[in-house]
Amino acid sequence: MNKKMTTLRLCMIAMAVCINVAGGQLALMLRLPIYLDSIGTILIGAWMGPFYGMLPNMISGVLMGFTTDIYSLYFAPVGMITGFMAGIAAKQMHGLVFEKQVKKLQIIAGALFITIPGTMVSSVINAVLFGGVTSSGSSILVQILSRTPLGLTGSIFAVQIFTDYLDRVISLALVVMVLQMLPFSMKTAFQKAERK
């Protein structure tokens, strides 16, 4: 990382942390089987790159872990992987996230690319530390499937890959939509700040 932390980057990361916390709280309150706590992380990963993409979920995971949802603390590494992979995926899209040219297939493929590494780590954390029971609404699905031939570990992975992927598709689609709607002046200001 050769770029300095500027005021603009710091403010964007703080905003992403707020988006993560708000999305995570909404998902908890409604007991949704998806998490919505990585929208800000994917936004920063896509906009600023892999290293900065790891910061929002690390901060929001610690913040939520000590205030409202202890599980967020343990799953913070998963969010950091998600942000890192979002930064790599955005580079592969060659800046298209700022243009109107992003196709649905690119979002679907990008979400899969972002999902798989984090899901593997998340499944291990869930199985080893929590036995499939967390604050997420998806825990109900895990407990139902654990009575099938999949067993507990297979059930955790099956539910995690499905819910994580659905969450990342929604998050990535929202991020692409937001980045495309940014005013030209804001994109220009950010590009100038990036050159410093």
matplotlib code that plots the C-alpha trace (Angstrom):
import matplotlib.pyplot as plt

x = [0.0, 1.7, -1.2, -1.7, -4.8, -6.5, -9.4, -11.7, -10.7, -11.2, -14.6, -15.6, -14.5, -16.4, -19.5, -19.0, -18.8, -22.1, -23.7, -22.5, -23.8, -27.2, -27.5, -26.5, -28.9, -31.7, -31.0, -30.9, -34.0, -36.0, -34.3, -33.4, -31.4, -29.0, -26.7, -26.6, -23.5, -21.0, -22.6, -20.2, -17.3, -17.9, -18.4, -15.0, -13.3, -14.8, -14.0, -10.6, -9.1, -8.5, -6.5, -9.0, -11.8, -10.7, -11.0, -14.8, -15.8, -12.9, -14.1, -17.8, -17.2, -15.4, -18.0, -21.0, -19.2, -18.8, -22.2, -25.0, -24.0, -21.0, -21.0, -20.0, -16.6, -15.8, -17.0, -15.0, -12.2, -14.9, -15.9, -12.2, -11.9, -15.1, -13.7, -10.4, -12.1, -14.4, -11.3, -9.9, -13.3, -13.6, -10.1, -11.2, -14.2, -11.7, -13.6, -16.9, -18.5, -18.5, -20.1, -23.5, -22.1, -22.1, -24.2, -26.2, -24.0, -20.9, -22.6, -23.6, -20.1, -18.4, -20.6, -19.6, -15.9, -16.4, -18.4, -16.4, -13.3, -15.3, -17.8, -15.1, -13.7, -17.2, -18.3, -15.2, -15.8, -19.5, -18.9, -15.9, -16.9, -20.7, -21.9, -24.1, -26.0, -25.5, -27.6, -28.5, -31.8, -30.0, -29.2, -32.8, -32.0, -28.8, -30.6, -33.2, -30.7, -28.4, -30.9, -30.4, -27.5, -25.6, -24.9, -23.9, -20.8, -22.4, -25.5, -23.5, -21.6, -24.7, -26.6, -23.6, -22.9, -26.5, -27.1, -23.6, -24.0, -27.5, -26.2, -23.2, -25.4, -27.7, -24.8, -22.8, -25.9, -26.6, -22.9, -22.8, -26.0, -24.7, -21.4, -23.1, -25.4, -22.6, -22.4, -19.5, -18.1, -17.7, -16.0, -13.6, -12.8, -12.1, -9.9, -7.9, -7.5, -6.4, -3.5, -2.1]
y = [0.0, 3.2, 5.6, 7.6, 7.7, 11.0, 12.7, 11.6, 8.0, 8.2, 9.7, 7.1, 4.3, 5.8, 6.0, 2.3, 1.3, 3.1, 1.3, -2.0, -1.5, -0.2, -3.2, -5.7, -4.3, -4.4, -8.0, -8.9, -7.1, -8.7, -12.1, -12.3, -15.3, -12.8, -10.4, -7.0, -6.1, -6.1, -3.4, -0.7, -3.2, -4.1, -0.4, 0.5, -2.5, -1.7, 2.0, 2.1, -1.4, -4.6, -3.2, -0.5, -2.9, -4.9, -2.0, -1.3, -4.8, -5.1, -1.9, -2.6, -6.2, -5.0, -2.2, -4.5, -7.3, -5.1, -3.4, -5.4, -8.7, -10.7, -13.0, -10.0, -9.9, -13.5, -13.2, -9.9, -11.9, -13.1, -9.5, -8.5, -11.3, -10.1, -6.5, -7.8, -9.9, -7.0, -4.9, -7.6, -8.2, -4.4, -4.4, -7.3, -5.2, -2.5, 0.4, -0.6, -0.2, 3.5, 3.2, 2.1, -0.9, -3.5, -6.5, -8.7, -11.6, -9.6, -8.9, -12.6, -13.8, -11.0, -12.0, -15.6, -14.6, -12.5, -15.1, -18.4, -17.6, -15.9, -18.7, -21.3, -19.3, -18.5, -22.2, -23.2, -20.5, -21.4, -25.1, -25.0, -22.1, -22.1, -25.5, -23.9, -21.6, -17.8, -14.7, -14.9, -16.1, -18.8, -20.7, -22.1, -23.6, -25.1, -26.8, -28.2, -29.5, -30.9, -33.7, -34.8, -36.9, -33.7, -33.6, -30.4, -29.4, -30.1, -28.2, -25.2, -25.0, -25.5, -22.8, -20.5, -20.7, -20.0, -17.2, -15.6, -15.7, -14.1, -11.5, -10.7, -10.5, -8.0, -6.0, -5.9, -4.9, -2.0, -0.9, -0.9, 1.1, 3.7, 4.1, 4.6, 7.2, 9.3, 12.8, 13.4, 16.1, 13.5, 11.0, 13.6, 14.8, 11.2, 10.6, 13.7, 12.6, 9.1, 10.7, 12.4]
z = [0.0, -1.2, -0.9, 2.3, 4.3, 3.3, 4.9, 2.0, 2.4, 6.2, 5.7, 3.2, 5.4, 8.4, 6.1, 5.1, 8.8, 9.4, 6.4, 7.7, 11.2, 9.9, 7.5, 10.1, 12.6, 10.1, 9.3, 13.0, 13.8, 11.0, 11.5, 7.8, 6.6, 4.9, 6.7, 4.9, 6.9, 4.0, 1.7, 3.0, 2.8, -0.8, -1.6, -0.2, -1.8, -5.2, -4.9, -3.1, -3.6, -1.7, 1.3, 2.1, 1.5, 4.6, 7.0, 7.2, 8.3, 10.7, 12.4, 12.2, 13.4, 16.5, 17.1, 16.8, 18.6, 21.7, 21.6, 20.0, 18.4, 19.8, 16.8, 14.6, 16.3, 15.5, 11.9, 11.2, 9.4, 6.9, 6.2, 5.7, 3.1, 1.5, 1.2, -0.2, -2.8, -3.7, -4.4, -6.7, -8.4, -9.1, -10.7, -12.9, -14.1, -15.2, -13.7, -15.1, -11.7, -12.3, -15.8, -17.0, -18.7, -15.9, -16.9, -14.6, -15.5, -14.3, -10.9, -10.6, -11.4, -9.3, -6.3, -6.6, -6.8, -3.6, -1.8, -2.0, 0.1, 2.8, 2.9, 3.5, 6.5, 7.8, 7.7, 9.7, 12.3, 12.5, 12.9, 15.2, 17.5, 17.5, 16.3, 13.7, 16.1, 15.6, 15.8, 12.1, 10.8, 8.8, 12.0, 11.8, 8.3, 9.6, 12.5, 10.2, 7.6, 10.3, 10.8, 7.1, 5.7, 5.3, 9.0, 10.9, 8.9, 5.5, 6.6, 7.7, 4.4, 2.3, 4.1, 4.3, 0.5, -0.3, 2.2, 1.6, -2.1, -2.0, 0.4, -1.9, -5.0, -3.3, -1.8, -5.1, -7.1, -4.6, -4.7, -8.5, -8.5, -6.0, -7.8, -11.1, -9.6, -8.1, -9.5, -12.0, -9.7, -6.8, -9.1, -10.3, -6.8, -5.8, -8.8, -8.0, -4.3, -5.6, -7.6, -4.5]

ax = plt.figure().add_subplot(projection="3d")
ax.plot(x, y, z, "-o")
ax.set_aspect("equal")
plt.show()
